[in-house]
Amino acid sequence: MGRGVIDELKEPEQEPGQRPRLKKAPNAFRTISEVADELHIPQHVLRFWETKFPQVKPLKRGGGRRYYRPDDIGLLRRIADLLYTQGYTIKGVQRLLREGGGQLSDDIPPPSADERAAADAEKAGLEPEAPLQIPGLELVAPPPSLVTSGRQATNPAENEEAGRLRALLQEALAELEVLRRMLPR
């Protein structure tokens, strides 16, 4: 007879003041909250890593619930080590995955001085981001009267410019809403 879900469970672990929790077998799938707790990484970071590392592919069931295989958890643990302990950047880990055919070997050398400096800058948020380009919109500083007063400009030319910018932003928002509706749920 095959192994069932009950066979995958071990004896309950009891913590003082809490309901007993069943311990999963080592080869059982884990939810995102279980993986986040095990690796001490926030859930939103795990979801972000899915976008940066295509090798991380948890099963997704109804409602978008993620189930991580033991291999997924091992890869996430290795990515976390390279990013947080070794000092690699996300781009550096992506490069290592590409060079390793989607795998991360155990004998990866320490990052170069340039890689470590880039990782430090990435952690500090110092890496310059490219500004979002909207067609027909020139990036200009707002007039001082708008910045200092916090009120609407009284100059008709400034009001016209503000109206033009508002219309462009509303158009961009409408385009983003169309794109959002196209995304799978």
N, C-alpha and C positions, 0 to 999 in steps of 0.2 A: 504494500500500500504506500502511496506517495506521501511526501511530507506536506502537511497543511500549515495554515497560518498559526495554529495553536502550537505546533511543533517548533515553530520559529521563535517562540517566546521562552524566556528563562524564568527563574524564580523572581518574584517581585522584590524590588529594592525599597526599603522603608526609610524615609527621612523623618525626623521628629516633627510632628505637627502637620504632616502632609499625607495625602492619600497615597497608598502604595502605587508605584509605577512598575510596569512590566519592563524587564530589560530585553531588548531585541538581540537576536543572534547577530554575530559579526557580519554575516552575509546578507542581512535584511536591508531593505531600502530605508532611507531616512528622509524625513521632511526637512524643509529649509530651516525650521526653528531648531530641530535637533542638530543639524549640521552647524548652524550658527553658534549654538551653545557649546558644541564639542570643539570647534576651532577658535572660539572666542572672537568671532568676526560678526559684525552686524548683518542682518538679513539683506539690507539694501546694498551692501557691498558685494554679497554673493550674487545678487541679481545683476549688479553692474558688471561683475567679472564675466557673467554669461555673455554680455555684449562685447567684451574685449577679448575673450578667449573662446573661440568657437569649439574648442575641444571639450569644454564643459557643457554637457548636454543632459541635464536631468530629464527624466520622464515627466511629462505634464499630463495630468488627468483632468477630469471635469472641473470647471471653475478655475483652471490654470494652476492647480495645486502641484507643487514640484516634489518629485521623489528622486533622491540621489542614490546612485549605485555606490558600492564600496570603492570602485575604481574612480568615480567622480570625486569622492571625498579624499582619496589619496592624492589626486591631481590638485584639488583645492588646497590641501595641506602643503603640498610642495610649492604652489604658487605663493601662498602666504609666507612661507619660509624665505623664498627668493625676494619677495617684496619687502617684508618687514624685518627680517633678520640679516639676510645677505646684503641688502642694499641695492637691488636691481630696480629699474623703472618698469612700468607696464610695457613700454616698447621693448625694453631689454628682454623681458620674459617672453613676449610675443616672438622676438627673434630667436630665442632659445628653443621655443616650441617648433618654429618653422624649421630650424636647422636640425632638430631631433626628430623630424617627421611626426610631430604631434605628441611626442613623449619628452619628458624631462628626466635626464639621466641623474644618477646619484653623484657623479663626479664632475659637477659643473664648477669651474674655477670661480674664485671670488671676482666680483665686478671690478672693472678698471676704475682708475681715479675719476675719469670723465663720467663714467656710468654712475658712480657713487655721488658725484656732484650733481648730476642731473636728477638723481633720485631724491637728494636732499632738497633741491629746488622744487621738485614735484610735490614733496610732502609739505613744504612751506607755502605752496600755492604761488610760487614766484614765476612759474612758466607762463610766458605771455600767451594769451588766447587770441586767436584771430577774431576780429569783430564780425558780427553777423551782418552780412551784406544783403540789403533789400534793394531790388532793382528800382532805380529812379530816386533813391534816397541818398543824399550826400551827407556824410558824417560831419556835422559842424557843431561847435559849442553853442549852447543856448545863449541868448542875449543876457547880459548881466542883470537887466531888470527882471527877468523871469527867475533867475537863480536866487537873487538876494531877497526879493519881496515875497515870493511864493504865491503871488497873485497873478491874474491874467494881465497880459501886457495891455497898455492903453494906446500904444502906437499902432495905427492901422496896418502898417507893413508887418509888424511882429504878429498881429492877430492873423493876418493872411498866411504867414509862414507856419504859425501854429496850426491853423486849419488844414493846410496842405499836409503837414506831418501827421496830424491826427487821421486824415483820410488814408494816407499810406499805411499807417499802423493798423487801421481797421481792415484794410484790404489784406494785409499780411495775416492778421488774426483770422479772417475768413478762410484764407488758404490753409492755415494751420488746422482749422476745424475740419476742413475737407480731408486733409491728410490723416487726422486723428480718426475719423470715421472709417478710413480705409484699413487701419491697423487691425490685426486679429484680436479678438477679445479673449 
